Amino acid sequence: MSKSKSELSITKRYMLEYICFKTRNNYAFFANNEFIAEAIGLTVNTAKTFINDLIRDGYLYKEIDKKGRRVLSLTGKEYKRLCLDMTNVDKKVLKSERDTAVNENQYLQEQLTYTEGRVNSLVSEKTDLTLTNEELTRKVKELEERITKLENRTTKLENLFYKNGISQEELEKAIQENEKKD
């Protein structure tokens, strides 16, 4: 075995095996660093570093396709194979994505329930305010009618006093004396 075959860590070889598995039957490999990191169980920065190392060391070839996506492919440079069945890696990613979707769905259901409760509360408050507004409008009308009646009665009383010979000054004086008593 040459030195280059033994230089690769198990994790880098695992990454090469994964890319080999994903590119079988001449499929292009578009996965980003986050996807690769999740599939293999690395941090995103480690995955990025390993990919760059494998490109620099001649194990991977990177190109950009017509849509601007990064495409990784094996160069054919030999390395010590791990002989792993990579189908479980895809299952791990799918399970992780499913779990994320289930958690997000649960969160959204809770938000929907909360929002529905809030909407019902606001509708109830609006109904209460509408009733209160109608009651206030009715009371204002009643008060306006009473004021109008009192103004009419006051005018009639003033006219009655004037007809009986009481002047406006005498009437004002009587009103002030009456207010002092109260």
C-alpha positions in Angstrom: 0.0 0.0 0.0 1.4 3.4 -0.9 1.8 6.2 1.5 -1.1 8.2 0.0 -3.5 5.3 0.7 -2.7 5.2 4.3 -2.6 8.9 4.9 -6.3 9.4 4.9 -8.1 9.2 8.2 -11.0 6.9 8.6 -13.4 9.8 8.6 -12.0 11.1 5.3 -12.3 7.7 3.8 -15.9 7.4 5.1 -16.6 10.7 3.4 -15.1 9.4 0.1 -17.2 6.2 0.5 -20.3 8.3 1.0 -19.6 10.4 -2.1 -18.9 7.2 -4.1 -22.2 5.7 -2.9 -24.1 8.8 -3.8 -22.5 9.1 -7.3 -23.0 5.5 -8.3 -24.8 5.1 -11.7 -23.2 8.4 -12.7 -25.4 10.6 -10.5 -24.1 14.1 -9.8 -23.4 14.9 -6.1 -24.8 18.3 -5.2 -24.9 18.0 -1.4 -23.8 21.1 0.5 -21.4 21.0 3.5 -24.3 21.0 6.0 -25.9 17.9 4.4 -22.6 16.0 4.3 -21.9 17.0 7.9 -25.2 15.7 9.1 -25.0 12.5 7.0 -21.6 11.6 8.3 -21.9 13.0 11.8 -19.4 15.9 11.6 -19.6 19.6 12.3 -20.1 21.8 9.2 -16.6 23.3 9.6 -15.0 19.8 9.8 -16.9 18.6 6.7 -15.8 21.8 4.8 -12.1 21.3 5.9 -12.2 17.6 4.9 -13.7 18.3 1.5 -11.1 21.0 0.9 -8.3 18.6 2.0 -9.6 15.8 -0.3 -9.8 18.2 -3.2 -6.3 19.5 -2.5 -4.9 16.0 -2.1 -6.5 14.9 -5.5 -9.2 12.5 -4.2 -12.1 14.8 -5.1 -12.8 17.0 -8.1 -15.0 20.1 -7.6 -16.8 21.9 -10.4 -19.7 24.3 -10.7 -22.6 23.2 -13.0 -24.7 25.4 -15.2 -27.1 26.2 -12.3 -24.3 27.4 -10.1 -24.3 24.4 -7.9 -21.1 22.7 -6.6 -20.6 19.2 -7.9 -18.2 16.8 -6.2 -16.9 13.7 -7.9 -14.2 11.2 -7.3 -11.0 11.6 -9.3 -10.2 7.9 -9.2 -7.2 8.3 -7.0 -6.8 5.1 -4.9 -7.4 5.0 -1.2 -8.0 2.2 1.3 -11.7 1.3 1.0 -13.8 0.9 4.1 -16.3 -1.5 2.3 -19.3 0.0 4.1 -22.9 -0.3 3.2 -23.8 3.4 2.8 -27.6 2.9 2.6 -27.8 3.4 6.4 -26.3 6.9 6.0 -29.2 7.9 3.8 -31.6 6.4 6.2 -30.0 8.4 9.0 -30.4 11.7 7.1 -34.0 10.8 6.2 -34.8 10.0 9.8 -33.3 13.2 10.9 -35.3 15.2 8.3 -38.4 13.3 9.3 -37.8 14.1 13.0 -37.3 17.7 12.2 -40.5 17.8 10.2 -42.4 16.1 13.0 -41.1 18.6 15.6 -41.8 21.5 13.3 -45.3 20.2 12.7 -45.9 19.8 16.4 -44.7 23.4 17.0 -46.9 24.8 14.2 -49.9 22.9 15.7 -49.3 24.4 19.1 -49.0 27.9 17.4 -52.3 27.3 15.5 -54.1 26.3 18.8 -52.7 29.4 20.5 -53.6 31.6 17.6 -57.1 30.2 17.4 -57.6 30.8 21.1 -56.4 34.4 20.7 -58.7 34.9 17.8 -61.7 33.6 19.8 -60.7 35.9 22.7 -60.5 38.9 20.4 -63.9 38.1 18.9 -65.4 37.9 22.3 -63.8 41.2 23.3 -65.1 42.8 20.1 -68.6 41.6 20.9 -68.4 43.0 24.4 -67.1 46.3 23.1 -69.9 46.4 20.5 -72.5 45.9 23.2 -70.9 48.4 25.5 -70.7 50.9 22.6 -74.4 50.4 21.9 -75.3 50.9 25.5 -73.3 54.1 25.7 -74.9 55.4 22.5 -78.4 54.7 24.0 -77.5 56.4 27.3 -76.1 59.5 25.4 -79.4 59.7 23.5 -81.4 59.5 26.7 -79.2 62.2 28.3 -79.6 64.5 25.3 -83.4 64.0 25.4 -83.4 64.9 29.1 -81.3 68.0 28.5 -83.6 69.1 25.7 -86.6 68.7 28.0 -84.9 70.6 30.9 -83.9 73.4 28.5 -87.5 73.6 27.3 -88.8 73.6 30.9 -86.3 76.3 32.0 -87.4 78.5 29.1 -91.1 78.0 30.0 -90.4 78.9 33.6 -88.4 82.0 32.7 -91.2 83.1 30.5 -93.8 82.5 33.3 -91.7 84.6 35.7 -91.3 87.4 33.2 -95.1 87.4 32.6 -95.7 87.8 36.3 -93.5 90.8 36.5 -90.3 89.3 37.8 -87.3 90.8 36.0 -84.2 88.8 34.8 -82.1 90.4 37.6 -84.6 89.4 40.3 -84.6 85.9 38.9 -80.8 85.6 38.9 -80.7 87.0 42.5 -83.2 84.4 43.6 -81.2 81.6 41.9 -78.0 82.7 43.6 -79.6 82.9 47.0 -81.0 79.4 46.6 -77.6 78.1 45.6 -76.1 79.6 48.8 -78.6 77.7 50.9 -77.8 74.3 49.2 
